[in-house]
Amino acid sequence: MDDKDQLQIAIGKRVKMLREEQGIAQQDLAAKCNIEKSNFSRLEAGGTNPTLYTLKRIADNLGITLCDIVNLEDKK
């Protein structure tokens, strides 16, 4: 597994953790972000490389900053 794959997985896990902390269903957040649920599921599983714009939409809909998503040092 290369660095890109590891980063995608880490970002996906971070998005999932932040979403679950707020008690938001995956399908609900996907709809708010105008992302197909299957694509959102793939993002959380680390199977896709989301754009910064996509991550920003997710952050906005979670009421957090983009930095909160990409701060992988914060292991809450």
The first five atom37 places (N, CA, C, CB, O) and aatype in JSON, in Angstrom:
{
  "aatype": [12, 3, 3, 11, 3, 5, 10, 5, 9, 0, 9, 7, 11, 1, 19, 11, 12, 10, 1, 6, 6, 5, 7, 9, 0, 5, 5, 3, 10, 0, 0, 11, 4, 2, 9, 6, 11, 15, 2, 13, 15, 1, 10, 6, 0, 7, 7, 16, 2, 14, 16, 10, 18, 16, 10, 11, 1, 9, 0, 3, 2, 10, 7, 9, 16, 10, 4, 3, 9, 19, 2, 10, 6, 3, 11, 11],
  "atom_mask": [
    [1, 1, 1, 1, 1],
    [1, 1, 1, 1, 1],
    [1, 1, 1, 1, 1],
    [1, 1, 1, 1, 1],
    [1, 1, 1, 1, 1],
    [1, 1, 1, 1, 1],
    [1, 1, 1, 1, 1],
    [1, 1, 1, 1, 1],
    [1, 1, 1, 1, 1],
    [1, 1, 1, 1, 1],
    [1, 1, 1, 1, 1],
    [1, 1, 1, 0, 1],
    [1, 1, 1, 1, 1],
    [1, 1, 1, 1, 1],
    [1, 1, 1, 1, 1],
    [1, 1, 1, 1, 1],
    [1, 1, 1, 1, 1],
    [1, 1, 1, 1, 1],
    [1, 1, 1, 1, 1],
    [1, 1, 1, 1, 1],
    [1, 1, 1, 1, 1],
    [1, 1, 1, 1, 1],
    [1, 1, 1, 0, 1],
    [1, 1, 1, 1, 1],
    [1, 1, 1, 1, 1],
    [1, 1, 1, 1, 1],
    [1, 1, 1, 1, 1],
    [1, 1, 1, 1, 1],
    [1, 1, 1, 1, 1],
    [1, 1, 1, 1, 1],
    [1, 1, 1, 1, 1],
    [1, 1, 1, 1, 1],
    [1, 1, 1, 1, 1],
    [1, 1, 1, 1, 1],
    [1, 1, 1, 1, 1],
    [1, 1, 1, 1, 1],
    [1, 1, 1, 1, 1],
    [1, 1, 1, 1, 1],
    [1, 1, 1, 1, 1],
    [1, 1, 1, 1, 1],
    [1, 1, 1, 1, 1],
    [1, 1, 1, 1, 1],
    [1, 1, 1, 1, 1],
    [1, 1, 1, 1, 1],
    [1, 1, 1, 1, 1],
    [1, 1, 1, 0, 1],
    [1, 1, 1, 0, 1],
    [1, 1, 1, 1, 1],
    [1, 1, 1, 1, 1],
    [1, 1, 1, 1, 1],
    [1, 1, 1, 1, 1],
    [1, 1, 1, 1, 1],
    [1, 1, 1, 1, 1],
    [1, 1, 1, 1, 1],
    [1, 1, 1, 1, 1],
    [1, 1, 1, 1, 1],
    [1, 1, 1, 1, 1],
    [1, 1, 1, 1, 1],
    [1, 1, 1, 1, 1],
    [1, 1, 1, 1, 1],
    [1, 1, 1, 1, 1],
    [1, 1, 1, 1, 1],
    [1, 1, 1, 0, 1],
    [1, 1, 1, 1, 1],
    [1, 1, 1, 1, 1],
    [1, 1, 1, 1, 1],
    [1, 1, 1, 1, 1],
    [1, 1, 1, 1, 1],
    [1, 1, 1, 1, 1],
    [1, 1, 1, 1, 1],
    [1, 1, 1, 1, 1],
    [1, 1, 1, 1, 1],
    [1, 1, 1, 1, 1],
    [1, 1, 1, 1, 1],
    [1, 1, 1, 1, 1],
    [1, 1, 1, 1, 1]
  ],
  "atom_positions": [
    [[0.85, -1.18, 0.0], [0.0, 0.0, 0.0], [0.9, 1.24, 0.0], [-0.97, 0.0, 1.24], [1.8, 1.37, 0.83]],
    [[0.65, 2.14, -0.93], [1.49, 3.33, -1.03], [0.95, 4.47, -0.16], [1.6, 3.79, -2.49], [-0.12, 4.35, 0.45]],
    [[1.7, 5.57, -0.12], [1.33, 6.72, 0.72], [-0.04, 7.28, 0.36], [2.38, 7.81, 0.6], [-0.81, 7.69, 1.23]],
    [[-0.34, 7.31, -0.94], [-1.63, 7.85, -1.39], [-2.78, 7.02, -0.82], [-1.71, 7.88, -2.93], [-3.76, 7.57, -0.31]],
    [[-2.66, 5.7, -0.91], [-3.7, 4.82, -0.38], [-3.86, 4.99, 1.13], [-3.37, 3.35, -0.7], [-4.97, 5.04, 1.64]],
    [[-2.73, 5.09, 1.83], [-2.78, 5.26, 3.28], [-3.45, 6.58, 3.66], [-1.36, 5.2, 3.87], [-4.21, 6.64, 4.62]],
    [[-3.16, 7.64, 2.9], [-3.77, 8.94, 3.17], [-5.28, 8.9, 2.91], [-3.12, 10.03, 2.3], [-6.06, 9.43, 3.7]],
    [[-5.69, 8.28, 1.81], [-7.12, 8.16, 1.5], [-7.85, 7.43, 2.61], [-7.32, 7.44, 0.16], [-8.94, 7.83, 3.02]],
    [[-7.25, 6.35, 3.11], [-7.88, 5.58, 4.18], [-7.96, 6.4, 5.46], [-7.09, 4.27, 4.44], [-8.98, 6.39, 6.15]],
    [[-6.89, 7.12, 5.77], [-6.87, 7.95, 6.98], [-7.92, 9.06, 6.91], [-5.48, 8.57, 7.19], [-8.61, 9.33, 7.9]],
    [[-8.05, 9.71, 5.76], [-9.05, 10.77, 5.59], [-10.45, 10.17, 5.7], [-8.88, 11.48, 4.21], [-11.32, 10.75, 6.36]],
    [[-10.67, 9.04, 5.07], [-11.98, 8.39, 5.15], [-12.36, 8.03, 6.57], [0.0, 0.0, 0.0], [-13.5, 8.25, 6.98]],
    [[-11.41, 7.48, 7.33], [-11.68, 7.14, 8.72], [-11.98, 8.39, 9.54], [-10.48, 6.38, 9.33], [-12.83, 8.38, 10.43]],
    [[-11.27, 9.46, 9.23], [-11.47, 10.73, 9.96], [-12.87, 11.28, 9.7], [-10.39, 11.77, 9.55], [-13.55, 11.71, 10.63]],
    [[-13.28, 11.27, 8.43], [-14.63, 11.75, 8.08], [-15.68, 10.91, 8.8], [-14.86, 11.69, 6.53], [-16.63, 11.45, 9.37]],
    [[-15.5, 9.6, 8.78], [-16.46, 8.7, 9.44], [-16.52, 8.98, 10.93], [-16.08, 7.23, 9.19], [-17.61, 9.06, 11.5]],
    [[-15.36, 9.14, 11.58], [-15.33, 9.4, 13.01], [-16.04, 10.71, 13.35], [-13.89, 9.43, 13.5], [-16.84, 10.77, 14.29]],
    [[-15.75, 11.76, 12.58], [-16.35, 13.06, 12.83], [-17.87, 13.02, 12.6], [-15.72, 14.12, 11.93], [-18.62, 13.64, 13.35]],
    [[-18.3, 12.3, 11.59], [-19.73, 12.15, 11.31], [-20.42, 11.4, 12.44], [-19.95, 11.43, 9.97], [-21.48, 11.81, 12.9]],
    [[-19.83, 10.3, 12.87], [-20.43, 9.48, 13.92], [-20.47, 10.22, 15.25], [-19.67, 8.18, 14.06], [-21.41, 10.04, 16.03]],
    [[-19.45, 11.05, 15.54], [-19.44, 11.84, 16.77], [-20.67, 12.74, 16.86], [-18.17, 12.69, 16.85], [-21.16, 13.04, 17.95]],
    [[-21.16, 13.16, 15.7], [-22.33, 14.04, 15.68], [-23.64, 13.26, 15.53], [-22.2, 15.04, 14.54], [-24.72, 13.85, 15.51]],
    [[-23.52, 11.94, 15.42], [-24.72, 11.11, 15.33], [-25.48, 11.27, 14.02], [0.0, 0.0, 0.0], [-26.7, 11.1, 13.97]],
    [[-24.76, 11.58, 12.96], [-25.37, 11.78, 11.65], [-25.22, 10.51, 10.83], [-24.74, 13.0, 10.91], [-24.12, 9.96, 10.73]],
    [[-26.3, 10.05, 10.25], [-26.25, 8.86, 9.4], [-25.49, 9.17, 8.11], [-27.68, 8.36, 9.07], [-25.55, 10.28, 7.59]],
    [[-24.78, 8.19, 7.64], [-24.0, 8.35, 6.41], [-24.87, 8.84, 5.26], [-23.33, 7.03, 6.02], [-24.48, 9.75, 4.52]],
    [[-26.04, 8.26, 5.12], [-26.95, 8.64, 4.03], [-27.38, 10.1, 4.16], [-28.18, 7.72, 4.03], [-27.51, 10.81, 3.16]],
    [[-27.61, 10.55, 5.39], [-28.05, 11.94, 5.61], [-26.96, 12.94, 5.25], [-28.48, 12.13, 7.06], [-27.23, 13.95, 4.61]],
    [[-25.73, 12.66, 5.68], [-24.64, 13.57, 5.36], [-24.35, 13.56, 3.86], [-23.37, 13.19, 6.14], [-24.08, 14.61, 3.27]],
    [[-24.41, 12.4, 3.26], [-24.2, 12.31, 1.81], [-25.22, 13.17, 1.07], [-24.29, 10.84, 1.34], [-24.87, 13.89, 0.14]],
    [[-26.47, 13.09, 1.49], [-27.53, 13.88, 0.84], [-27.29, 15.38, 1.02], [-28.9, 13.5, 1.4], [-27.44, 16.15, 0.08]],
    [[-26.91, 15.8, 2.25], [-26.64, 17.21, 2.5], [-25.48, 17.73, 1.64], [-26.32, 17.43, 3.98], [-25.46, 18.89, 1.23]],
    [[-24.53, 16.84, 1.37], [-23.35, 17.23, 0.58], [-23.57, 17.04, -0.92], [-22.14, 16.41, 1.02], [-22.7, 17.35, -1.73]],
    [[-24.75, 16.53, -1.29], [-25.06, 16.24, -2.69], [-24.06, 15.24, -3.28], [-25.07, 17.54, -3.51], [-23.54, 15.42, -4.39]],
    [[-23.8, 14.18, -2.51], [-22.9, 13.11, -2.93], [-23.72, 11.82, -2.89], [-21.6, 13.02, -2.01], [-24.44, 11.56, -1.92]],
    [[-23.6, 11.01, -3.92], [-24.29, 9.71, -3.92], [-23.85, 8.92, -2.7], [-23.98, 8.91, -5.23], [-22.67, 8.94, -2.34]],
    [[-24.79, 8.22, -2.05], [-24.45, 7.47, -0.85], [-23.35, 6.45, -1.12], [-25.68, 6.76, -0.3], [-22.46, 6.28, -0.28]],
    [[-23.39, 5.79, -2.26], [-22.36, 4.79, -2.57], [-20.98, 5.45, -2.69], [-22.71, 4.05, -3.88], [-19.98, 4.87, -2.28]],
    [[-20.93, 6.64, -3.26], [-19.66, 7.36, -3.37], [-19.17, 7.82, -2.0], [-19.8, 8.56, -4.3], [-17.98, 7.79, -1.72]],
    [[-20.11, 8.24, -1.15], [-19.75, 8.67, 0.19], [-19.22, 7.48, 1.0], [-20.96, 9.3, 0.91], [-18.25, 7.62, 1.75]],
    [[-19.84, 6.34, 0.83], [-19.41, 5.13, 1.51], [-17.98, 4.77, 1.07], [-20.38, 3.96, 1.21], [-17.14, 4.4, 1.89]],
    [[-17.74, 4.87, -0.22], [-16.41, 4.58, -0.76], [-15.37, 5.57, -0.21], [-16.43, 4.63, -2.3], [-14.24, 5.19, 0.08]],
    [[-15.76, 6.84, -0.08], [-14.87, 7.86, 0.48], [-14.49, 7.49, 1.92], [-15.55, 9.26, 0.45], [-13.31, 7.52, 2.28]],
    [[-15.49, 7.13, 2.73], [-15.2, 6.78, 4.12], [-14.37, 5.51, 4.24], [-16.5, 6.61, 4.88], [-13.65, 5.33, 5.22]],
    [[-14.46, 4.64, 3.26], [-13.68, 3.41, 3.28], [-12.27, 3.61, 2.71], [-14.4, 2.33, 2.48], [-11.45, 2.69, 2.73]],
    [[-12.0, 4.82, 2.21], [-10.68, 5.1, 1.67], [-10.49, 4.63, 0.24], [0.0, 0.0, 0.0], [-9.36, 4.52, -0.24]],
    [[-11.59, 4.37, -0.43], [-11.52, 3.84, -1.79], [-11.54, 4.9, -2.88], [0.0, 0.0, 0.0], [-11.55, 4.58, -4.07]],
    [[-11.53, 6.17, -2.48], [-11.55, 7.24, -3.46], [-10.72, 8.4, -2.93], [-13.0, 7.69, -3.78], [-10.52, 8.55, -1.72]],
    [[-10.23, 9.22, -3.84], [-9.41, 10.37, -3.48], [-10.27, 11.63, -3.59], [-8.15, 10.46, -4.41], [-10.38, 12.2, -4.68]],
    [[-10.88, 12.06, -2.48], [-11.79, 13.21, -2.55], [-11.05, 14.51, -2.86], [-12.55, 13.35, -1.24], [-9.91, 14.7, -2.44]],
    [[-11.72, 15.39, -3.57], [-11.14, 16.7, -3.85], [-11.24, 17.56, -2.59], [-11.85, 17.39, -5.05], [-12.0, 17.26, -1.67]],
    [[-10.48, 18.63, -2.56], [-10.58, 19.58, -1.45], [-11.98, 20.17, -1.39], [-9.54, 20.7, -1.59], [-12.51, 20.41, -0.3]],
    [[-12.58, 20.41, -2.55], [-13.93, 20.95, -2.59], [-14.91, 19.99, -1.92], [-14.36, 21.23, -4.06], [-15.78, 20.42, -1.16]],
    [[-14.78, 18.7, -2.19], [-15.65, 17.7, -1.57], [-15.44, 17.69, -0.06], [-15.39, 16.3, -2.16], [-16.41, 17.66, 0.7]],
    [[-14.2, 17.71, 0.38], [-13.91, 17.73, 1.81], [-14.45, 19.0, 2.47], [-12.41, 17.6, 2.06], [-14.92, 18.96, 3.61]],
    [[-14.39, 20.11, 1.76], [-14.91, 21.38, 2.28], [-16.43, 21.3, 2.44], [-14.54, 22.56, 1.34], [-16.97, 21.76, 3.44]],
    [[-17.11, 20.7, 1.46], [-18.57, 20.54, 1.58], [-18.93, 19.67, 2.78], [-19.15, 19.91, 0.29], [-19.88, 19.96, 3.5]],
    [[-18.16, 18.61, 2.99], [-18.4, 17.73, 4.14], [-18.19, 18.51, 5.43], [-17.47, 16.49, 4.09], [-19.01, 18.45, 6.34]],
    [[-17.07, 19.24, 5.51], [-16.78, 20.03, 6.7], [-17.89, 21.04, 6.98], [-15.43, 20.77, 6.54], [-18.36, 21.16, 8.11]],
    [[-18.31, 21.74, 5.95], [-19.37, 22.75, 6.12], [-20.65, 22.12, 6.66], [-19.66, 23.44, 4.78], [-21.31, 22.69, 7.54]],
    [[-21.0, 20.96, 6.15], [-22.23, 20.3, 6.58], [-22.11, 19.65, 7.95], [-22.63, 19.26, 5.57], [-23.12, 19.32, 8.57]],
    [[-20.88, 19.45, 8.42], [-20.67, 18.97, 9.78], [-20.48, 20.13, 10.76], [-19.45, 18.04, 9.82], [-20.42, 19.93, 11.97]],
    [[-20.39, 21.35, 10.21], [-20.19, 22.51, 11.06], [-18.78, 22.59, 11.63], [0.0, 0.0, 0.0], [-18.57, 23.11, 12.73]],
    [[-17.82, 22.08, 10.87], [-16.42, 22.09, 11.29], [-15.58, 22.72, 10.18], [-15.92, 20.66, 11.63], [-16.11, 23.07, 9.12]],
    [[-14.3, 22.86, 10.42], [-13.43, 23.42, 9.39], [-12.78, 22.31, 8.57], [-12.35, 24.3, 10.02], [-12.74, 21.15, 8.99]],
    [[-12.3, 22.68, 7.42], [-11.56, 21.74, 6.58], [-10.34, 21.22, 7.35], [-11.12, 22.42, 5.26], [-9.98, 20.06, 7.22]],
    [[-9.72, 22.09, 8.14], [-8.57, 21.69, 8.95], [-8.93, 20.56, 9.91], [-8.02, 22.89, 9.74], [-8.12, 19.69, 10.18]],
    [[-10.17, 20.59, 10.44], [-10.6, 19.53, 11.35], [-10.59, 18.17, 10.66], [-11.99, 19.84, 11.89], [-10.34, 17.15, 11.3]],
    [[-10.88, 18.15, 9.38], [-10.9, 16.89, 8.65], [-9.48, 16.42, 8.33], [-11.7, 17.03, 7.35], [-9.17, 15.23, 8.49]],
    [[-8.64, 17.32, 7.9], [-7.3, 16.89, 7.45], [-6.28, 16.84, 8.57], [-6.81, 17.81, 6.37], [-5.13, 16.44, 8.33]],
    [[-6.66, 17.23, 9.79], [-5.75, 17.13, 10.91], [-5.71, 15.69, 11.39], [-6.18, 18.09, 12.06], [-6.45, 15.29, 12.29]],
    [[-4.84, 14.92, 10.8], [-4.76, 13.49, 11.12], [-3.95, 13.23, 12.38], [-4.15, 12.72, 9.96], [-3.9, 12.1, 12.86]],
    [[-3.32, 14.26, 12.93], [-2.56, 14.13, 14.16], [-3.49, 14.04, 15.37], [-1.59, 15.29, 14.33], [-3.11, 13.49, 16.4]],
    [[-4.7, 14.59, 15.24], [-5.68, 14.59, 16.33], [-6.4, 13.26, 16.31], [-6.69, 15.78, 16.19], [-7.26, 13.03, 15.46]],
    [[-6.05, 12.38, 17.23], [-6.6, 11.02, 17.22], [-7.79, 10.84, 18.15], [-5.54, 10.05, 17.61], [-8.19, 9.71, 18.42]],
    [[-8.37, 11.93, 18.63], [-9.55, 11.93, 19.52], [-9.83, 10.57, 20.11], [-10.77, 12.4, 18.77], [-10.79, 10.42, 20.88]]
  ]
}
